[in-house]
Amino acid sequence: VQLVESGGGLVQAGGSLRLSCAASGSSSSINLMGWYRQRPGKQRELVASITRGGSRTNYADSVKGRFTISRDNAKNTMYLQMNSLKPEDTAVYYCKAVTLFSTSYWGQGTQVTVSS
């Protein structure tokens, strides 16, 4: 499985961005997917996750009500809609996929910078 993130960039506080994570390879084996971020000087943390069918989602408290995770299995793509962005959302955002065989894969990351 290969994962490629896109959609990062520079945005002012209060703005919006939509990240995409395109999967290829054995993408039909992907089960759980998630977005993680690593802020400067911090450990990587879970932002949001979504189950295979998209029926269940989970969010970090810091992004609840502002971020929405979704996936389109027909397009092998996962999204993260980020609204009301804050400077503290500045980070490198990574997508992660866990297969039905419990193997994890990571994308290369995309930078999100929120200016105040």
CORRAHU-V827617 format. One record per residue. RES is the residue in one letter. D_FIRST is the distance of its C-alpha to the first C-alpha in whole Angstrom. Layout:
RES;D_FIRST / RES;D_FIRST
//
This chain:
V;0 / Q;4 / L;7 / V;10 / E;13 / S;17 / G;20 / G;21 / G;25 / L;29 / V;30 / Q;34 / A;34 / G;34 / G;32 / S;29 / L;25 / R;22 / L;19 / S;16 / C;12 / A;10 / A;7 / S;6 / G;5 / S;5 / S;6 / S;9 / S;9 / I;8 / N;12 / L;13 / M;12 / G;14 / W;16 / Y;18 / R;20 / Q;22 / R;25 / P;28 / G;29 / K;27 / Q;24 / R;21 / E;22 / L;20 / V;21 / A;20 / S;18 / I;17 / T;17 / R;15 / G;18 / G;19 / S;22 / R;22 / T;22 / N;23 / Y;24 / A;26 / D;29 / S;29 / V;28 / K;29 / G;31 / R;29 / F;25 / T;24 / I;20 / S;19 / R;16 / D;16 / N;14 / A;16 / K;14 / N;11 / T;12 / M;14 / Y;17 / L;20 / Q;23 / M;25 / N;29 / S;32 / L;30 / K;32 / P;32 / E;31 / D;27 / T;27 / A;24 / V;21 / Y;18 / Y;15 / C;12 / K;10 / A;8 / V;10 / T;9 / L;12 / F;12 / S;12 / T;10 / S;9 / Y;7 / W;9 / G;10 / Q;13 / G;15 / T;18 / Q;22 / V;24 / T;28 / V;30 / S;34 / S;37
//
